[in-house]
Every structure is written in C-alpha cells, then in structure tokens.
C-alpha cells in the first residue's frame, strides 16, 4: 500500500488529522462526530434496554435475585476498571483499529494479530446476539399485537435476518445521519428505561419485598440438584449468572473504533468510553431492581426459563405489557445499529493493515467515507455465527443464544487483556495522551487482567447439565459452543500465523508519510528495538 505525502502548508491539518498522521494514517473516514456522539455509540451498544432484557434469565436461573441485585454492581465495578485502562490507551492512540492497534504498537505484530482477531470475533458476536435478541422481542411483540402470529423459532430467525439487513443498509446508506441516530438512541434509552421503571413501580398491585430482592437465591441451572448453599452454587452456578452484567456492559470499545471520526478524539473518546460504562451501570441496576420488585409470580418466571417477558406479562395489564416490550424492542434495534457501526470500523481498520483475507475489498471506503464492503462482510459473518439458534434446547433454555453471548464476552474481553497487559509491561516507557491514569495504572491494570482471566474461564463452561459430555442426557443442542467457536477460530488464526502471516504481517501499515514526534509513546524504538524490550 503506497503511502501518501504529508500535507503541505497549502493543505493544513487540524490537530486530530495530524495526530492520526503521526500514528501512520491519512484521514479517510469523515470526522464529524461530536464527543457526545462518541459516547452515544458505546452507550447504545451497552444498551440496558437490550442486555438487561435478553439475558436476565441467565442471572435468574443461576443465582436468582442476588445474582442481579448484588452481582450487577459488583461486576460493573470491575468492568469500569477495565474501561479506565482502555480509556488511557485510546487517549494515547485514537485510531479506528483501537484494541489491536494498541497491542501491535506496544508489543509485537503477533500481539496485534491475535488481539485483532479476538476483537473482531467479539464484535461480530455482539452484533449477532443483539440483533437476535431484538428479533426475539419483536417476535414477542408481534405475537402480542396480532393473533395470527405464532411467534415460532423460525419466525424469530427470519426477523433476525431482516433486522441484520436493515442495520447494514442504515450504516451504508445513512452516512449523513448515522451520528444523529446515535444521539437519538441515547435519549431513547434514557427515557425508555425511565418509563419502564415507572410502569413497573406504579402499575402492579403488589411488589416483592426487599428481603426477596436482596437475599433470595435460586438454582434453576440443573447443577447441584437445585442447592443454593453448597460450593457448587457459590463457585459455579452463581458466577454463570454474572454473564448478565458481563455481556450487557460490553462493546464500549466502540469509542475507540469511531475515534477517527470523532473531533477532539484524544479527550472525547477516553471520556466517552468510561462514562458509557458508568452511566449504563447505574441505569441498568435501577432497571433490574424494578424487574425484581415486580417479579411477584415466581412460578410463571421459572416456567418461562427466567425470561424477563414473563415478569411483565404476569405483573402488568396487556396494554402496559405491550408498551414495555415495544420500548425494549426499539432500544435493541438502536443497539444493533450501533454494533454494526463499531464492527464495520474494526473490520475496515484490520483489513487496512492487511490482516483479513480479501483485505483490499474490505478496506475500501466509498465516496461518502463509509466502509460499505466491511459492513456487508461483517454482517454476513454474524448471520453464519447465529445459525445454531435455529435449534432449540430440549429444556427450552436458549443455549445457542447464550453461546453467542459467551462468544461475544470471551472474544472482546480477551482482546482487552492483551493491550492492558502490554501497557503494564511498558511501565514508565509508555507516554500517555491527555487522559491518563497516572501511577494508578498498575493497580487498576492488574485488577483488570485478573478479572478478565476469571470470566473467560467461566464462560466457556457448560450452561446446562445436558451440555456436559458424558451426561446421560447429553445433547449437542444444549452444548455451549462458545469454546468451539472461539477456540476453532483461534486455532485457525494460530496455524495461519505460524504457516504464513508471521512472514508478512508487520502490524499497522502506514498510509501517510509524516514523522511521529511522539514515537516513544507509540512503541517505536531506535535500532529496531520493540516496545516490549528493555529501554
């Protein structure tokens, strides 16, 4: 790829374009996003109107109310720490490649290679899971509104395909308004969540007690024969319930992926990243507590496999039941739209550096400054990943959906752990941007690394007993295929690296020839030294 000469005095650069050029890239994507729009995309992808509604059953079945009332704020705190660590990195390196670019620059090309593929897998899975969850709620909405709509599994999948196509078209054709839609999404999530809380507080005749919400434990997982006091519950079942929080509050790396389109990115993207986590954590906890207080018909919720819709249907009048699921469905649609934006920017940036097969195709930007081919390719990948959702687990629990959720969590958080660890290893050799953790990076960095390592182990484990090999009731439709999906892709990527890519993949490819005055911050060293070698 040929490099582009730096602009002359007759072609001045603004600060954002100059910093991007220092990092090796010319300004190709249109930089028109405000700091609020940058915050908005991560806030929309986190989407408490999506994750809180679609994965509530995972926490209800694996721990019950305590997995929500106590688990949500606890896990949110750890995720915020991860966010702080990433915010420092995006401030120093505001590029669309984001996570993998940081790893390649602070470490070696191999770090960038594996980080990039993990991040891309995670973003594809997030998009697929959000759009499938949106399709599930739209299916429920249509069933409630129209007597002739059966709401079958195949109907849900057809709706999923339609939604995925719509999100691709919006991102390709709506280049003039996509940032405006992100802003609208924020206000929909704020107003919508407030409306749902108000409905759940004011409409039901009865509510659960504080004792139920903050002390009640359930074990509907099938593990440990329903026991809620033994080691199996505390060290296996309950942590599986934390998937609700870990999945909902994810995708916040979108602030980095759209940093090349954000004005004042070194500050705005860093603030947008951690603030999207913080405000989602607070709003999501209030929303989930409203769910629990309204869950007076425990048997109905259990019979529905912990599905949050059973709370609304049993506690509310038909009108307010429909209102709640419509609010959530629209919020999930906004969320999926934002996911496609973030996923496509990562696919574009990784292809720009020649890491993706067919990179010339995926790295093209149309005349509107939109990576249209990357949008199409990444959405098709999400469709393929979700094909197992056509098959329902015998016990009615949507194992395939939770598996896609696990793929998203594992892929994204493992991609986060690599640059965070590399930043720890660089120590004082790292030159931060305007937003920095200062000396606190050591404590926060190691806390982030440990938390990611723990959750990555838990979320490859079987979700139900029928998914355990050797179990008398074993069936492939109950298998958590997250380790197969993530492990299979990583195995292929590793084989590709050792067979070929290590000889030609050199990490970020410069597309503009401008000296980088802050080379030390970028991991460059004189005489060929890498950032991970002693100074």
Secondary structure, 3 states (H helix, E strand, C coil): CCCEECCCCCCCCCHHHHHHHHCCCCCCCCCCECHHHHHHHHHHHHCCCCHHHHCHHHHHHEECHHHHHCHHHHHHHHHHHHHHHHHHHHHHCCCCCCHHHHHHHHCCHHHHHHHHHHHHHHHHHHHHHHHHHHHHHHHHHHHHHCCCCCCCHHHHHHHHHHHHHHHHHHHHHCCCCHHHHHHHHHHHHHHHHHHHHHHHHHCCCCCCCHHHHHHCCEECCCHHHHCCCCHHHHHHHHHHHCHHHHHHCCCCCHHHHCHHHECCHHHHHHHHHHHHHHHHHHHHHHHHHHHHHHCCCHHHHHHCCCCHHHHHHHHCCHHHHHHHHHHHHHHHHHHHHHHHHHHHHHHHHHHHCCCCCCHHHHCCCCCCCCCHHHHHHHHHHHHHHCHHHHCCCCCCCCHHHHHHHHHHHHHHHHHHHHHHHHHHHHHHHCCCCCCCCHHHHHHHHHHHHHHHHHHHHHCCCCCCHHHCCCCCCCCHHHCCCHHHHHHHHHHHHHHHHHHCHHHCCCCCCCCEECCCCCHHHHCCCHHHCCCCCCC
